Amino acid sequence: MEGKKILISGADGQLGKEFQKVLAEKSIEFFSFSKEQMDITNFVSVIGTVSDVKPDILINCAAYNLVDEAESNSELANEVNSKALENLSAACKKHNVFLVHYSSDYVFDGTKEDFYNEDDTPNPLSVYGKSKLKGEKIIKENLASYLIFRLSWVFGEGENNLLYKAYQSAKTKKVLKMSAVDVSIPTYTEDIVNATLLSLEKGLKGLYHLSSKGYSSRYEWVKYFMLKMEMENIILPVFKSEFESKAQRPKFSALSNNKICKDLGIMLPYWENAVNKFVMACQWE
Ligand SMILES: NC(=O)c1ccc[n+]([C@@H]2O[C@H](COP(=O)([O-])OP(=O)(O)OC[C@H]3O[C@@H](n4cnc5c(N)ncnc54)[C@H](OP(=O)(O)O)[C@@H]3O)[C@@H](O)[C@H]2O)c1
């Protein structure tokens, strides 16, 4: 990574913030842009910023992540998660920039009853999942080399994650009800950033699943987090329709991280250990 210049889009999101923290700590040169500073749906904004900054690598942390809202706002979800990848791909191609992009476990339908690997056939159930899959396809069609990481249940210092929402609710409610229906893998932004940077250092290319080890429901995840935060709320599992949501979610969309671990020669932590690390670093009030 020495001598490389990085451009980060979607800098105000949870992953964008973690990249800025880690890159600053490692003294790697980077330029970060929020939605207001570089709207990835705006071709002129994207091409102008890329030609001004002239980065070696563009890490796209921007996304429309509101899974339920996307059902009634499919136009915006598709603009940000699919069509904007045409802008980013074109700018990267023109200026010879290596693109790193993030997708989702929601490209799968959850019927496999095993961990999903990179060769499994996607079949998204929701507008969000379809828009993320289309974004992947646009990159593959337009660029010869790139990195796409599929992630699941991302958590970190940002506020757009279940742990933050549960933490805020826990201030006013003794009992929190959490879904025990869907199962996936909570994955810590710090682990995502470190694995991404190592992948870039080692010259990895293509599609990878990037998640912690293990698997959990939202109920197990929040219960474990509350325990580690020494909060005395009661966390109750909910097994059915109480949480009926607009978007259909896969029942078991846990991603296998075997390929990335093998190619990087690393172990990714069990999600419980990732939560432990986060609790030690957590600054929420
Ligand atoms: N969060 C998860 O559980 C999860 C799970 C699987 C995969 N992923 C993927 O992981 C990546 C990082 O997610 P995250 O959790 O860091 O997301 P996040 O916290 O929601 O951050 C996304 C950022 O993108 C910005 N953005 C939205 N539209 C934009 C546009 N047109 N141009 C530029 N920026 C725009 C958002 O700004 P506003 O907030 O102002 O709109 C926000 O700051 C995304 O690709 C996401 O799809 C996330």
The ligand as a Tripos MOL2 file, in Angstrom:
@<TRIPOS>MOLECULE
LIG
   48    52     1     0     0
SMALL
NO_CHARGES

@<TRIPOS>ATOM
      1 N1        -25.0620   -2.3190    7.1880 N.am      1 LIG1
      2 C1        -25.1750   -3.6370    6.9740 C.2       1 LIG1
      3 O1        -25.6510   -4.4040    7.8240 O.2       1 LIG1
      4 C2        -24.6830   -4.2190    5.6640 C.ar      1 LIG1
      5 C3        -24.9150   -5.5690    5.3910 C.ar      1 LIG1
      6 C4        -24.4590   -6.1040    4.1860 C.ar      1 LIG1
      7 C5        -23.7660   -5.2980    3.2840 C.ar      1 LIG1
      8 N2        -23.5720   -3.9860    3.5790 N.ar      1 LIG1
      9 C6        -22.8450   -3.1490    2.5890 C.3       1 LIG1
     10 O2        -21.6660   -2.6560    3.1880 O.3       1 LIG1
     11 C7        -21.3440   -1.3620    2.6500 C.3       1 LIG1
     12 C8        -21.1230   -0.3610    3.7780 C.3       1 LIG1
     13 O3        -22.3250   -0.2910    4.5510 O.3       1 LIG1
     14 P1        -22.4650    0.6290    5.8410 P.3       1 LIG1
     15 O4        -23.1120   -0.2010    6.8820 O.co2     1 LIG1
     16 O5        -21.1960    1.3430    6.1230 O.co2     1 LIG1
     17 O6        -23.5430    1.6540    5.2710 O.3       1 LIG1
     18 P2        -24.0730    3.0330    5.8950 P.3       1 LIG1
     19 O7        -23.5880    3.2230    7.2840 O.co2     1 LIG1
     20 O8        -25.5290    3.0860    5.6120 O.co2     1 LIG1
     21 O9        -23.3160    4.0990    4.9750 O.3       1 LIG1
     22 C9        -23.6470    4.3170    3.6370 C.3       1 LIG1
     23 C10       -23.2670    5.7480    3.3190 C.3       1 LIG1
     24 O10       -23.5150    5.9750    1.9220 O.3       1 LIG1
     25 C11       -24.0860    7.2730    1.8140 C.3       1 LIG1
     26 N3        -24.7940    7.4160    0.5520 N.ar      1 LIG1
     27 C12       -26.0880    7.1090    0.2650 C.ar      1 LIG1
     28 N4        -26.3710    7.4710   -1.0070 N.ar      1 LIG1
     29 C13       -25.2290    8.0210   -1.5170 C.ar      1 LIG1
     30 C14       -24.8990    8.6080   -2.7640 C.ar      1 LIG1
     31 N5        -25.8110    8.7120   -3.7370 N.pl3     1 LIG1
     32 N6        -23.6400    9.0650   -2.9600 N.ar      1 LIG1
     33 C15       -22.7120    8.9780   -1.9690 C.ar      1 LIG1
     34 N7        -22.9730    8.4730   -0.7580 N.ar      1 LIG1
     35 C16       -24.2290    7.9750   -0.5360 C.ar      1 LIG1
     36 C17       -25.0020    7.3580    3.0210 C.3       1 LIG1
     37 O11       -25.3770    8.6860    3.2720 O.3       1 LIG1
     38 P3        -26.8440    8.9860    3.9240 P.3       1 LIG1
     39 O12       -26.9040    8.1780    5.1800 O.co2     1 LIG1
     40 O13       -26.8100   10.4560    4.1340 O.co2     1 LIG1
     41 O14       -27.8490    8.5320    2.9050 O.co2     1 LIG1
     42 C18       -24.0960    6.7810    4.1010 C.3       1 LIG1
     43 O15       -23.2520    7.7770    4.6360 O.3       1 LIG1
     44 C19       -22.5130   -1.0140    1.7120 C.3       1 LIG1
     45 O16       -22.1890   -1.3710    0.3850 O.3       1 LIG1
     46 C20       -23.6360   -1.9110    2.1970 C.3       1 LIG1
     47 O17       -24.5980   -2.1870    1.2070 O.3       1 LIG1
     48 C21       -23.9930   -3.4310    4.7490 C.ar      1 LIG1
@<TRIPOS>BOND
     1     1     2 1
     2     2     3 2
     3     2     4 1
     4     4     5 ar
     5     4    48 ar
     6     5     6 ar
     7     6     7 ar
     8     7     8 ar
     9     8     9 1
    10     8    48 ar
    11     9    10 1
    12     9    46 1
    13    10    11 1
    14    11    12 1
    15    11    44 1
    16    12    13 1
    17    13    14 1
    18    14    15 2
    19    14    16 1
    20    14    17 1
    21    17    18 1
    22    18    19 2
    23    18    20 1
    24    18    21 1
    25    21    22 1
    26    22    23 1
    27    23    24 1
    28    23    42 1
    29    24    25 1
    30    25    26 1
    31    25    36 1
    32    26    27 ar
    33    26    35 ar
    34    27    28 ar
    35    28    29 ar
    36    29    30 ar
    37    29    35 ar
    38    30    31 1
    39    30    32 ar
    40    32    33 ar
    41    33    34 ar
    42    34    35 ar
    43    36    37 1
    44    36    42 1
    45    37    38 1
    46    38    39 2
    47    38    40 1
    48    38    41 1
    49    42    43 1
    50    44    45 1
    51    44    46 1
    52    46    47 1
@<TRIPOS>SUBSTRUCTURE
     1 LIG1         1 GROUP 0 **** ****
